[in-house]
Amino acid sequence: MDLQLIPVHQFQIFLICTARVAGFIGAIPVYFGNQTPARIKVTLVFTISLLLFPILSPGLPTISFEPISFLLLTVNETLLGLLIGLMSRLVFTTVEFGGTIIGYQMGFAAANVFDPQHQNQVSLISQFQNVFAILIFLALDGHHIFIKTAARSYQLLPPGNLNLSGEAIPYLMELTSRMFTLAVQFSAPVLVVLLLSGLILGILARVFPQLNVFLLSFPLNIGIAFIVIALTLDMVTSLLRREFDAIGERILTLLQYL
């Protein structure tokens, strides 16, 4: 007795939907890396896909499911999901880059810690800034933006219509270049204060030659940097809020370019 509960073409469309959802779930910083168990990721992907599929399936176009076409379409949808997740990864990469600059200027060049997300050694300040950004991201419900955008993406860009030859790549390059400017904004207050500290210590070294400026600079720069970081947390929070609030609009702009 052959009992077919779900038509084959419906199940194949569900797999296409799951491919896009898996792409952006795998790229979201909260779930990115090995610190999140694979079971949680898989469960989350299938849960979101099951919730979105009944709503989106009536509007999805008819798709050819020949083996080669189906494989290419799955890769296409996964790539699109990764591009959506890249919008948030750019912000977190900016925060990590700014933290690395601050750490080196403070004298923490050798004080690295293991990052479970990327499976490598990162600067201590960079890891602190990254964790702080993740907490702000969750506090602002940034992960909800991706669920809403996933549903909207099927209306703006149905499966099989991905086109990278338009304005999408220049737009991503523009966002990437902007991230370097934003990293300087994150680290600017600490860098300015440390520059003034170095200038003052240089003057003291000329006035008092017997003063060991090299040994004095380490605890002084570390203490000053921590004080400035604490005083500028509100400014960093405002910058992160602005960037996270703009993620949804940037994703929709990217989808229109694609």
C-alpha positions as CSV (number, residue, x, y, z in Angstrom):
1,M,0.0,0.0,0.0
2,D,1.5,3.3,-1.1
3,L,0.6,6.2,1.1
4,Q,1.8,9.5,-0.2
5,L,1.2,12.2,2.3
6,I,3.1,15.0,0.6
7,P,3.4,15.4,-3.2
8,V,6.9,15.2,-4.5
9,H,6.9,18.6,-6.2
10,Q,5.7,20.2,-2.9
11,F,8.6,18.5,-1.0
12,Q,11.1,19.7,-3.6
13,I,9.8,23.3,-3.3
14,F,10.2,23.0,0.4
15,L,13.8,22.0,0.0
16,I,14.4,25.1,-2.2
17,C,12.9,27.2,0.5
18,T,15.0,25.5,3.1
19,A,18.2,26.2,1.1
20,R,17.7,29.9,1.3
21,V,16.8,29.9,5.0
22,A,19.9,27.7,5.7
23,G,22.1,30.2,3.9
24,F,21.2,33.2,6.0
25,I,20.8,31.2,9.3
26,G,24.4,29.9,8.8
27,A,25.7,33.4,8.2
28,I,24.0,35.2,11.2
29,P,26.7,36.0,13.7
30,V,24.7,34.5,16.7
31,Y,24.6,31.1,15.0
32,F,27.8,31.4,12.9
33,G,30.7,29.2,14.0
34,N,31.1,26.0,16.0
35,Q,30.0,27.4,19.3
36,T,26.4,26.7,18.3
37,P,25.6,23.0,18.1
38,A,24.7,21.7,14.6
39,R,21.4,20.2,16.0
40,I,20.2,23.6,17.0
41,K,21.1,25.1,13.6
42,V,19.3,22.3,11.7
43,T,16.3,22.4,14.0
44,L,16.0,26.2,13.6
45,V,16.4,26.0,9.8
46,F,13.6,23.4,9.4
47,T,11.4,25.2,11.9
48,I,11.6,28.5,10.1
49,S,11.2,26.8,6.7
50,L,8.0,25.0,8.0
51,L,6.6,28.3,9.2
52,L,7.3,30.1,6.0
53,F,6.5,27.5,3.5
54,P,2.7,27.4,3.8
55,I,2.6,31.2,3.4
56,L,5.1,31.4,0.5
57,S,4.3,28.3,-1.5
58,P,1.2,29.7,-3.3
59,G,3.3,32.6,-4.7
60,L,6.3,30.5,-5.7
61,P,6.7,30.0,-9.5
62,T,6.7,26.6,-11.2
63,I,10.2,25.1,-11.1
64,S,11.9,22.5,-13.2
65,F,13.2,19.7,-11.0
66,E,15.6,17.8,-13.3
67,P,18.6,16.6,-11.2
68,I,21.1,19.1,-12.6
69,S,18.6,22.0,-12.6
70,F,17.5,21.2,-9.1
71,L,21.1,21.1,-7.8
72,L,22.0,24.4,-9.4
73,L,18.9,26.0,-8.0
74,T,19.7,24.8,-4.5
75,V,23.2,26.2,-4.8
76,N,21.7,29.4,-6.1
77,E,19.3,29.8,-3.2
78,T,22.0,28.9,-0.6
79,L,24.3,31.6,-2.1
80,L,21.5,34.1,-1.9
81,G,20.9,33.2,1.8
82,L,24.6,33.7,2.4
83,L,24.5,37.2,0.8
84,I,21.6,38.1,3.1
85,G,23.6,37.0,6.1
86,L,26.7,38.9,4.9
87,M,24.8,42.2,5.6
88,S,25.1,41.6,9.3
89,R,28.6,39.9,9.1
90,L,30.0,43.2,7.7
91,V,28.9,45.0,10.9
92,F,30.5,42.4,13.2
93,T,33.6,42.3,11.1
94,T,33.9,46.1,11.5
95,V,33.6,45.8,15.3
96,E,36.2,43.1,15.4
97,F,38.6,45.1,13.2
98,G,38.2,48.2,15.3
99,G,38.8,46.2,18.5
100,T,42.0,44.7,17.0
101,I,43.3,48.2,16.2
102,I,42.6,49.3,19.8
103,G,44.2,46.2,21.3
104,Y,47.4,46.7,19.4
105,Q,47.6,50.4,20.4
106,M,47.0,49.5,24.0
107,G,49.8,47.0,24.1
108,F,47.7,43.8,23.9
109,A,49.3,42.6,20.7
110,A,50.3,39.4,22.4
111,A,47.2,39.0,24.6
112,N,45.1,36.9,22.3
113,V,42.2,34.6,23.2
114,F,40.6,31.7,21.4
115,D,37.5,32.7,19.4
116,P,35.1,29.7,19.1
117,Q,33.3,31.4,16.2
118,H,36.2,31.5,13.9
119,Q,38.4,28.8,15.5
120,N,41.5,31.0,15.8
121,Q,43.2,33.4,18.0
122,V,41.9,37.0,18.1
123,S,42.7,40.1,20.1
124,L,41.3,40.4,23.6
125,I,39.6,43.7,22.9
126,S,38.3,42.5,19.6
127,Q,36.6,39.5,21.3
128,F,35.1,41.9,23.9
129,Q,33.8,44.2,21.2
130,N,32.4,41.2,19.3
131,V,30.5,39.9,22.4
132,F,29.2,43.3,23.2
133,A,27.9,43.7,19.6
134,I,26.2,40.3,19.7
135,L,24.4,41.4,22.9
136,I,23.2,44.7,21.3
137,F,22.2,42.7,18.2
138,L,20.0,40.4,20.3
139,A,18.7,43.2,22.5
140,L,17.5,45.1,19.4
141,D,15.8,41.9,18.0
142,G,18.2,42.0,15.1
143,H,17.7,38.2,14.5
144,H,14.0,38.9,13.8
145,I,14.9,41.1,10.9
146,F,16.3,38.1,9.0
147,I,13.1,36.1,9.5
148,K,11.0,39.0,8.2
149,T,13.4,39.6,5.3
150,A,13.4,35.9,4.4
151,A,9.7,36.1,3.9
152,R,9.9,39.3,1.9
153,S,12.8,38.0,-0.2
154,Y,10.6,35.5,-1.9
155,Q,8.3,38.3,-3.1
156,L,11.2,40.5,-4.4
157,L,13.3,37.7,-5.7
158,P,11.6,34.3,-6.5
159,P,13.8,31.2,-6.7
160,G,15.9,31.0,-9.8
161,N,16.1,34.7,-10.6
162,L,19.5,35.5,-9.0
163,N,21.6,37.8,-11.2
164,L,25.0,39.0,-10.0
165,S,25.8,40.9,-13.2
166,G,23.8,44.1,-12.1
167,E,24.4,46.6,-9.3
168,A,24.6,44.0,-6.5
169,I,28.4,43.5,-6.5
170,P,29.2,47.3,-6.7
171,Y,26.7,47.8,-3.8
172,L,28.4,45.1,-1.7
173,M,31.8,46.7,-2.4
174,E,30.4,50.1,-1.4
175,L,29.2,48.6,1.9
176,T,32.5,46.9,2.5
177,S,34.5,50.1,2.0
178,R,32.1,51.9,4.3
179,M,32.9,49.3,7.0
180,F,36.5,50.4,7.1
181,T,35.4,54.0,7.8
182,L,33.0,52.7,10.5
183,A,35.9,50.8,12.1
184,V,37.9,54.0,12.4
185,Q,34.9,55.6,14.1
186,F,34.7,52.8,16.6
187,S,38.3,53.1,17.5
188,A,38.9,56.9,17.0
189,P,38.3,58.0,20.7
190,V,40.8,55.5,22.1
191,L,43.4,56.1,19.4
192,V,43.2,59.9,19.9
193,V,43.7,59.6,23.6
194,L,46.5,57.1,23.2
195,L,48.2,59.4,20.7
196,L,48.1,62.2,23.2
197,S,49.4,59.9,25.9
198,G,52.3,59.0,23.7
199,L,53.0,62.6,22.9
200,I,53.0,63.6,26.6
201,L,55.3,60.6,27.5
202,G,57.7,61.7,24.7
203,I,57.9,65.2,26.2
204,L,58.5,63.8,29.7
205,A,61.2,61.5,28.3
206,R,63.0,64.6,27.0
207,V,62.5,66.6,30.2
208,F,63.4,63.8,32.5
209,P,65.9,61.5,30.8
210,Q,66.2,59.2,33.8
211,L,62.4,58.4,33.6
212,N,61.8,54.9,32.1
213,V,59.1,55.9,29.7
214,F,58.9,52.4,28.1
215,L,57.9,50.6,31.3
216,L,55.6,53.5,32.3
217,S,53.7,53.5,29.0
218,F,52.3,50.0,29.3
219,P,50.2,50.3,32.5
220,L,49.4,54.0,31.6
221,N,48.1,53.2,28.1
222,I,46.1,50.2,29.3
223,G,44.4,52.1,32.1
224,I,43.6,55.1,29.9
225,A,42.3,52.9,27.1
226,F,39.9,51.0,29.4
227,I,38.6,54.3,30.9
228,V,38.0,55.7,27.4
229,I,36.3,52.4,26.3
230,A,34.0,52.6,29.3
231,L,33.1,56.3,28.7
232,T,32.4,55.7,25.0
233,L,30.2,52.6,25.3
234,D,27.1,54.8,24.9
235,M,28.5,56.1,21.6
236,V,29.4,52.6,20.4
237,T,25.9,51.5,21.3
238,S,24.4,54.3,19.2
239,L,26.6,53.5,16.2
240,L,25.7,49.8,16.5
241,R,22.0,50.6,16.8
242,R,22.1,52.7,13.7
243,E,23.9,50.0,11.7
244,F,21.6,47.2,12.9
245,D,18.5,49.2,12.2
246,A,19.7,49.8,8.6
247,I,20.4,46.1,7.9
248,G,16.8,45.4,6.8
249,E,16.8,48.3,4.4
250,R,20.2,47.2,3.0
251,I,19.1,43.7,2.5
252,L,16.0,44.8,0.6
253,T,18.1,47.1,-1.6
254,L,20.5,44.2,-2.3
255,L,17.5,42.0,-3.3
256,Q,16.3,44.7,-5.7
257,Y,19.7,44.9,-7.3
258,L,19.8,41.1,-7.7
